[in-house]
Amino acid sequence: MLEERLLVPGYYIERLLARGGMGEVYFARRCDFGTPVAVKVLSAELSRSEHFRGGFIREARLMAAVRHPNIVPVVDVGKTIDGRYYIALHYIEGKTVEEIMERVGAMDEDEVAWVGYQVAEALAAAHKKGILHRDVKPANIIINEEGRAFLCDFGLALPVGSDVMEGVLSGTPHYMSPEQARGSTNLPPQSDVYSLAATLYHMLYGRPLFEAKTPEQVAVKQIKETPHFPEGPSKEMKNLLKRMLAKDPAKRPPSSDVATILKAFYEGRKTAQHTKLSSPFLPFLKRWWWVFALGAGGILLVLLL
């Protein structure tokens, strides 16, 4: 319909990418240059809510505040012709880590280190700006065809030090830090470090850090249980994850240190193997070229809650 294609001023909508409880995400092109974008449109009902409208605008502002090669850039924010709010983001063609694991299972340690390094760099940039992501997980990491990782979906992001309603859980239980699972009102940047570690664990072993019948039971395990590390990954990788998964956030390394360690780990392994690569992610691309071939149609940049 013409009305739908012209829903967002300045953009020509080509197709619907996804629809969820928060609204819709469309693949569109800028009318002036034809640049491809993903446009996230808040539903009409939620656009009338000051709470959701404020959170939506905050997400756009926080994402725009952090310019980094591993964070999906915000292109524009505004209102649709029918009064709803939208965020336009740079369109990345690729797959989420979650989608990749659904097809291939656990990832190689080198691949995990390379993705982890890039996401840690993105988090370090966000933390330096005083921004907490609060929802780092496989579904919120996109890998493009060149092997670059992008951290996306800042829908739960908050400035560091922001108070939230006590006892209210926000995030994904399988990747929540213990303090997040407790419903703490003021989360530190190290909460994101824990979530990244839980994500890397899932990537390494092909299963979540903790499993249970209900999300509430998973959250309790995040608070009380000690992670189990089966054989497989190197001692260096497991030691880093153990530090990142410390129950006490003060004992976790900052995201910038995690990025430095993972980069050195990856480069050290490549040097030891005497491997010369045209791209540091070439093994990943060779192994999963068919995954990206199947994903030629592109990917949803921002996952709807």
N, C-alpha and C positions, 0 to 999 in steps of 0.2 A: 504493500500500500504506500502511496505517495506520502501520506501523513507520517507513517512510521519512518520512512527514509529521511525525512526532513525533521525528525523529532528533535535532534540536537543542532542548534544553529551553527553553521559553518562546517558541518560534517555530513557526509552522505553515507547512510547506514546500508551495508550490503547484506548482512545476515545476523541472526541471533546466535550467540555463542552459548549462552546458558541462562537459565532462569531459576531463581531461588527465593528464599524467604525475604532477602533484603531488596530484591529487585531483579534487573536483567543486566547482562553484559553483551554488548554488540561488537561485531567487527565492523569498522567504519573507515572512511578515508576523508582527509581534510579536503574541503571543496577547492581550496586554492592550489595546493601542491600535490594532492593525491596521496599524501603520506598515510600509511596504514596505522591505525590506532585501535586500542580496545577501550570501549566506552562503558563504564559502569554507571548505571542509572538507578537511583534509589526509587523504590516503589512509591506510588502516590500516597498510600496510607502512611508510610514511614516519613515521607517528606513533610507531612502535616504535624509530625511529632517533633517538638523542640529538642528532645533528648537524642533521637536518632539523627535528626538533621544536623545537630551540633557535632555528633560523633563522626558523621560522614565528612563534614567540612574539616574537622580536625585531622582526619586521616589524610586528606589531600594536602593540608598544610605541613604535616609532619613529613610526608613522603617528599614533598617539594623542598623541604629544608635540608635534606641530605642528598647531595649530588655525589654519586659514587658509581664506578663502572659496574658494580655488582648489585645495584638496586635499580629496579624498574623506574625509569623517569616519568614524572607527571608532566603531561603536555598542556593540560587545560583543566579548568573547573568552572562550573557555572550552572545555569538553569535551562531545562528543556522548554520547548514551546508550550507545554502544558503545565509548567510550574514545578516540575520535579528537579532534583539536583543530580548532577552527573560529574564524574571524574574521567578525563581522557588520559590514557597512559600509552607510552610507546609500546607498539605491538612486537612481541618476541615470538618467533617461530621455534618451537621445540617441544619438550616434554617435561613434566614435573618429575622429581625424583620418585614420588609415589607411583606415578604411571610406569616409570622405568622398572621399578622393583616388582610391580605386578606382573611384568612380562619376563623378567630375567632372574628375579630373586635377589639374593645377596650380591653386593658389588665387591669388586677387587679392592684391596687395601689401598693401592695407589690411587684409584679413582675416588675413594672415600676421602683420602687426604687432600686431594686436589679440590674437590667440591667443598670440603670443610674449611680449607684455607680461604677460599673465596667468600664463603658465607661469614666466616669470622672477621674478614676484612670489612664486609658490609656492616656487620654489627658494631665493629670498632668505630666506624665512621658515624653510625647512629648514636652510639653511646657518647662519643666526643661532642655531639650536638645536644646531649642530654635527653635522648629519646630511647625509650624501651620498647622493643617490638612486641613481646608477650605471647607470640604464637609461632615460634620457629618450629617447623615440622616438614616432613618430606613433601607434603602437598603445597607448601609455600616456597619451594625452591624449584626454579625452572632452569633446565640446561638447554642452551641453544645448539645449533648444528655445529658451531665451532668449539663447543665444550665449555663455554663460559656459563657460570652459575649466576643466577639472579635471585635475590631475596625479594619476595613480593608480599602483598596483602598486609598492609599496616592498619587494618580495621580495628585491631585491639590495642594499637600503639598508644603510649602515653608519655608525657614528659617525665623523666626520672624524678622521683620524689612526690609524684601525684598520689593523692589519697583516693582509694576506691572504697566502695561500701564493704564493710567488714563481713567476712563469711561468704561473700559472693564469688563463685569460681568463674574466671574468664580465661579461656584458653582450651587446649586439648589435653585431657588427662594423661595420655600416653607420653607426652613430652613436657608436662608441667614440672617446674621445680618444686621441691618440698614446701617452700614458703608460699608459692603460688597455690599449691594444693590445699594449704591451710586456710586460704582466703585472706592472707596478710594484706593490710591496707596500703603498705608502702614497699614496693619491690625494688631491689637493687639491680644494677646492670648484670650482675652475676647470675640472675635468674635466667636471662637469655643464654648464658654460657651453659647452664645445665640443660636447657632445652636443645641446644645445638648438640651436646654430647649424647642425649637420648636419641636424637635424629641420626647421628653418626653410628651409634650402636645398632640401630635398626638397619642401617645400610650395610654394616659389616656382617651381621648375623642373619639378616633376612627376617627378623622378628622383633617386636617391640621390647624395650627394656623390661617392662613388667606387663603381665597379662592377667586378666580376671574377668568375671562374668559381667560386671557392671562398671561404668565409668567411675562411680564412687569408690569401688573396691580398688581400682587402679590408682586413684588419687591417694588412698590410704597407703598403698605399697610405696608410692613415691616418697611418702613421709617417713615410713618406718623400716622398709626392707633394704638390705644391702644388695647391690647389683651382682649378678653372677656372670663371670666371664669364661665361657668355654674355650677350649683350645682352638687355634686358628690364626687370629691376628697376632702381630708381633708384640713383643714385650713392651716396646716403646709406645706403640699405639694404645695398648691397654692401660699402661701407666698414666698416659695423658688423660684418657677417658675417666679413669678413677679419680683423678684430681678434679676434673670438671664436674663430676657427679657427687662431689662431697656434699653431705647433708647441710653443713655449715657454709653459707655463701661466702664467708670471709676466707675460707680455705680454697676457693676456686680461683684459678688464674683469670686475669682480665681478658676480654676478647682480643685485644691487640697482641697479648702474649701467645694466645692460642693460635692466631694467624701466623705469627713468626715461627712457632714450633712446627706447625703442620707444613708450612712452606719448606722449612729446612729438612723435615722428615721426607717429604716428597722428592726434593732435589737430591738429597743424599742417597735415596734408594735408586734413583735413576743413574746417578754417577757410579754407584757400586755395580750396577748392571751393565755399565758401558753402553747405554742406549742413547742413540742420537735421534731426536724427534724433531720433526718440522713444527709440531704443535705439542704442547705438554699434555694434551688430552687425546692424542692420536689413538692410543690403545682403546680408549673408551669409544671413539667414533668407529673404529674398525670392528669392535665387538658388537656394537648395537646399531650399525648403519641401517638395518632394516626397521628398527624402532622409529628412527627419524623419517625413513621413507614412508612409513605408515602415517606419520604425523605431518605430512606435507600441507595439510589444511590449516595448520597452525594450532595455537593453544590459548586457552583462557588465561589471561594474566592475573586477574584478581578473583579468588575463589569466594563465592557467596556463602555467607553463614546460614 
